[in-house]
Amino acid sequence: MSKREGKFGKRMPDVEAFPRLEEAVGAAVARVEELRGRLRDSRGQGQDMEQLLRKFTGEGEDPATLLGRLRALEVENEELLRRLKEGKEGVERLLARIRFLEEQG
């Protein structure tokens, strides 16, 4: 019977592997604890941000609704800017025409 075989001929675990296993488990536990801490911090930051947002928007405003309104206003703003630009171009054409007519008269 070899060193790695037990009483009934079954293979015994390598004793040298236990320290590596303990190290790996310890590292995994430490990582889980680190991630739990980061999760707590993130949740705290999320709550802080939500309170800050409510301070600016009022208690009744839902952040998702507010974001939807903001996007709609941005689209409307782009449309108004486009129309302003077209209006300005039209005014410039009229002024050019008036100047031409003044020169002719």
Buried (B, 14 or more C-beta within 10 A) or exposed (E): EEEEEEEEEEEEEEEEEEEEEEEEEEEEEEEEEEEEEEEEEEEEEEEEEEEEEBEEEEEEEEEEEBEEEEEEEEEEEEEEEEEEEEEEEEEEEEEEEEEEEEEEE
